[in-house]
Amino acid sequence: MMTIKLRTHDHRNIHSEIYKMKPGPVAVLEIPAMKFVSQEMNTAYHMDWAGRPEPIDQQWVVWKVVNQLKHLTKNQLSYKFTLMPHEILWHDKNDSKSIATQMMQVPDCITDELFNEACFNVEKRLGKKLPSLKLISNESITCVQKLHIGHYQNSIEALKEIMSFADQESLSLKTSYKEIYLTPAMKCHKPETWQTVVSVETRNSGARDASRQNRI
């Protein structure tokens, strides 16, 4: 029996304006509607871990669920996709504990049923109850963003440029901001080469964060 080789969909290419952002000045971008698997965090972070911050007090399981979704979509929908970069939406960031939403982008074909099945499979494999996870559908939004080159500890430099630009252009920004860690978390990548997209949503973009499914 002939096996059909599936094409791998890389959403970095589909949304290249975000996930393949080039160095340059601050930019205003219309971000299309997308889906994410997310986890709310209230934890201290190890801020010198290769590629991206690492939560200390809580286990981050989103990537395990997304890995399971890769398996399910390949077998049930014949849709093969690559894992997307880790993203953190910082609500309150400090040295002790930070309130944040960690997430990974997933294809639009991910349904509540697939999400629940993936969570069940991961829960069974780990042998313990998962923390609260959500499948989120974000409507299109307007963001002001910039690519930061270097250690993500210094991404505040890009955030300051964004704030200055917004002030000059009379743009009202939300207080939370997102970091997208484009560089794989591998020690072979030197910190001075790390790439982090810093993005802040405008208040007047008309976007809503529509949670499609609460895990707990």
ABEGO torsion letter per residue (X at the ends): XBBBBBBBBBAAAABAAAAABBBEBBBBBBBBBBBBBBBBBBBBBBAABBGBBBBAABBBAAAAAAAAAAAAAAAAAGBBBBBBBBBBBBABBBAABBBBBBBBBBBAABBAAAAAAAAAAAAAAAGBBBBBBBBBBBBBBBBBBBBBBEBAAAAAAAAAAAAAAAAAAGBBBBABBBBBBABBBBAABBAAABBBBBBBBBAAAGBBBBBABBAX
